[in-house]
Amino acid sequence: MSQKIIKTNVRQYLQSSYSAWIGFVATLIIIVIFALLSPAEHSLGTHIRIVYLHGAWVWVSMAAFFIAAVCGAVALITGQKTFHSWSRAFGRTGLFFWITYLPLSLWAMQANWNGLFLAEPRWRFALVFAIAGILLQSGTSLMDKPAIASIVNIAYFITMMAALSATTNVMHPASPILQSDAWRIQAYFFGLVLLALAAAWQMARWWYKGELNCIQ
């Protein structure tokens, strides 16, 4: 009887939004520790660690936007409202990671370029889509129309990818981690990406719990 009660309590805890926040904070702590233990690089030294972190952050943000677009498309095609909820949840999660990526980007600039080069096209691209994302997510939340939110998430992701492909690089390297010959650097980077994905999942789960069409 006691085991049944324990299992019930554990199940209720895992289904609660509280568990999502605990998981998110715990994952962030692990990310910080993992980043501090990551290997240094010959030219950038320990400053490469902020490059790992800001790179993983933007990858996960774009992955969340992609999932938001896919869920939105599935919802519009099938009419299943729960996918609208997941689209909104991942759209907001992607925006959170995108906004918090901006100060990480500034930190990486200062640490590795010895100054802030705000004319960098990649930086302006990131700032424009952060502002647009805030306005769009705020607007769809106020409207409370799940179908419109899904359409917005699809359009936002497609527009972002089109704009990114047309954005040139001045000082920002195209893909510094993937171009590296050091397997340890790549391994630590992808480890950070996996941890950041875990954090994003916890945040999306929290947003999803607040949706009216959430399936427990």
N, C-alpha and C positions, 0 to 999 in steps of 0.2 A: 504493500500500500504506500509506504514511504517512498519507494523508488518511483512509483507512478506519479506521486506528487512532485518529486524532484524533476522528473522528465517534463511534466506539465509546466513547472515554473521556468525551466531552462528554455522550453519552446516559446513560452510567452515573452521571455527576455529577448531571445534572438529575433522575434518578430516585432519588437518595439523599436521606436525611433531612438530611444535612449541607447540601445546597443549599437546602433549605427554610429552615433557620435563617439561612444567609447572606442569603437573600432577605428574610427577616423583619427582621433587624437593619438591612439596607440601606434597606428601606422606612421603618423607624422614623426613621432619620437624615433621610431626605427629608421625612418628615412634620414633624419639628421645624423644619427649615429653612423649609419652606412656611408653617408656622404663624407663625414669626417675621417673615416677609415679608408676612403678611396685613394688609389695611388696618385702620386704627383707626376708631373710631366716635365720633360727636359727643359723646354723653353719657358713655359708658364709657371712651373713649380706647383705649389699647392693651390694657386689661383685657378687651376684647371677644375677644382672641385665645384666651384660655382658654375662653371660651364656645364659640367655634368648635370647639375641640379636644374639650371634654367632650360637646358635642352630636354631633359625628361619631362619637365613641367609643360612645355609647349607641345610635346608629342602627345601627352595624355590629354591635354585640353582639346586638341584636334581630334583625337580618338573619341572623346565624349561628344563632340559636335557631330562626328560621323554617325555614332550610334543614335543620337537624337534624330538625325535625318532619316536613318533607316527605320527606326521605330515609327516616326511620323508617316513615312511612306506606307508601312505595313498597316497602320491604323486607317489611313485614308482608303486603302484598297480593300481591306477586310471589314472595316467598320467596328473593329474591336477597340472599345474605349480604353482598355488598360494600356494599349500601346501609345495612345495619346498621352497618358500619364507618364509613361516611361520616356517619351520624347521630351516632355517638359522637364522631367527630372534630370535627364542627361544634358539638355540644353543649358539649364541653370548651373549644373556642375561644370560643364565645359567653360562657361563664362567665368565662374569663380577661379578656375585654374588659369584662364587666360589673363584675368585682371592681376592676379598675384604673380604671374610670370613677368609682368612689366617691371616691378622693382627689382626682381632677380636679374632681368636684362640690364638695367641700369648699373647694378652692382657688378655684373660681369664686364660691362664697358669700362667702369672706373678701375677695376682691378687689373684688367688685361690691356686696355688701351691708354691707361693713365689719363682718362678724361671722358666726358660724355659727348658722344658724337650723335646729336639728336637729328641730324640731317640724314642719317643712315636710313635708306628706304625700308629696310626690314622693321626698324623701330617705328617709323611713321605708319607703316602697314598695321603693325600690332596695336598702336594707339587708336587708329581710326576704327578698327574692328572691335576694340574694347568699348569705345563710346557707342558705336552702333549696337553692339550686343546688349549694353545696359538699357538703352532706349527701347529696343525691341522686346527684351524679356520683361521689362517693366510694363510696357504696353500690353503685351499678351496676358500678363498676370492680372492687370486691371480689367481687361475685357472678359477674362475667364471664359474664353471660347477655345476648348481644346483643339478642335480641327484647325482653327486659324494659327494656333501656336505650332502645330505640326507643319503647316505650310511654311510658316516663317522659319522654322528650324531647317527645313529642306533648302529653302532659298538662301538662307544665311550660309550654310555649308558650301553650297555650289558656288556662290559669289566669292566666298573666302578662298576656295581652291583656285578659282579663275584669277583672282587678284594676286594670290601668292605666286602663281606661275608667271605672271607678268612683272613681278617685283624684282628689281636688280639688286645686286650686292655691291657695296663699295668697300667697306672694311669687314663686314660680316662674312666669314667663309661659308661656302654652300652647305657643307656637311662635315664639320671638323672631326666628329667622333667616328663616323663611318669611313672617313678617309685615313684614319690613323692606322698605323701598322702594329700598334701595341695591343695585343689581345686582352691584356689585363684591363686596359682603359675601356675597351669596348664591353668587356664582361661586366665591369662595375656600372657602366652606363645603362646597359640593358637590365641590370639588377635594380637600379633606381627607377627605371621605367615600370618594371613590374610592381614595385612597391607603390609608386605613384598611382598606378592603375587600381591597386587594392584600395588606396585612399579615396580615389574617385568613385569606386563602386560603393563604398560606405556612404559617401555624401549623396550619391544618386539614390541610394536606398532610403536615406532620410527624407529627401525631397519627395520620393514616391509615396512614402507613408502619409504625407500630408495631402495627397491627391484624393478627390472624392471617389474616383474609380479604382482605387487601390484594391488589389485582391490579396487578402491576408494569407 
